[in-house]
């Protein structure tokens, strides 16, 4: 398992939103269980730490920027 960090997420976004958006973007995540943890960041933003199997973490990280809720996360 590897951890992917997704930054600059709006303060209103919840872990369920992050997981749903990831599943919508990556069909490879269907049926895969993963752990998402949100931590407060600066200026009312959050950072999500998502634990994924190594192959899927590489796939998500290779995408570069992904859209979570209303934010575009690097």
KAMO-V802061 format. One record per residue. N is the residue number from 0. RES is the residue in one small letter. SS is DSSP state (@ for helix, = for strand, . for the rest). OMEGA is omega in whole degrees, -180 to 180 (NA if undefined). D_LAST is the distance of its C-alpha to the last C-alpha in Angstrom with 2 decimals. Layout:
n | res | ss | omega | d_last
N | RES | SS | OMEGA | D_LAST
N | RES | SS | OMEGA | D_LAST
This chain:
n | res | ss | omega | d_last
0 | x | . | 178 | 20.72
1 | x | = | 179 | 17.34
2 | x | = | 175 | 14.70
3 | x | = | -180 | 11.04
4 | x | = | 178 | 9.07
5 | x | = | -174 | 6.79
6 | x | = | 174 | 6.44
7 | x | = | 177 | 7.74
8 | x | = | 180 | 9.93
9 | x | = | -177 | 13.23
10 | x | . | -179 | 16.25
11 | x | . | -177 | 18.16
12 | x | . | -179 | 15.99
13 | x | . | -180 | 17.80
14 | x | @ | 180 | 17.33
15 | x | @ | 177 | 19.26
16 | x | @ | 179 | 16.87
17 | x | @ | -179 | 13.91
18 | x | @ | 180 | 16.41
19 | x | @ | -179 | 17.80
20 | x | @ | 177 | 14.67
21 | x | @ | 179 | 13.81
22 | x | @ | 178 | 17.49
23 | x | @ | -178 | 17.55
24 | x | @ | -175 | 14.85
25 | x | . | -180 | 16.29
26 | x | @ | 178 | 20.09
27 | x | @ | -180 | 20.35
28 | x | @ | 179 | 19.58
29 | x | . | 178 | 22.83
30 | x | . | 180 | 25.25
31 | x | . | 175 | 22.97
32 | x | . | 178 | 22.93
33 | x | . | -175 | 19.98
34 | x | = | 179 | 19.46
35 | x | = | -180 | 16.83
36 | x | = | -180 | 17.11
37 | x | = | 175 | 15.76
38 | x | = | 179 | 16.16
39 | x | = | 179 | 16.47
40 | x | . | -179 | 14.35
41 | x | . | 171 | 15.37
42 | x | . | 178 | 16.46
43 | x | . | 180 | 16.78
44 | x | = | 178 | 13.26
45 | x | = | 173 | 12.67
46 | x | = | 177 | 10.82
47 | x | = | 172 | 11.64
48 | x | = | -175 | 13.03
49 | x | = | 178 | 14.03
50 | x | = | -178 | 16.93
51 | x | = | 170 | 17.47
52 | x | . | -172 | 20.04
53 | x | @ | -179 | 19.07
54 | x | @ | -179 | 19.21
55 | x | @ | 177 | 16.97
56 | x | @ | 178 | 14.38
57 | x | @ | 179 | 14.42
58 | x | @ | -180 | 14.17
59 | x | @ | -179 | 11.11
60 | x | @ | -179 | 9.30
61 | x | @ | -179 | 10.81
62 | x | . | 180 | 9.33
63 | x | . | 179 | 6.06
64 | x | . | 176 | 4.50
65 | x | = | -179 | 6.86
66 | x | = | 177 | 8.98
67 | x | = | -179 | 10.44
68 | x | . | -179 | 13.48
69 | x | . | -176 | 13.21
70 | x | = | 169 | 9.64
71 | x | = | -172 | 6.70
72 | x | = | 177 | 3.81
73 | x | . | NA | 0.00
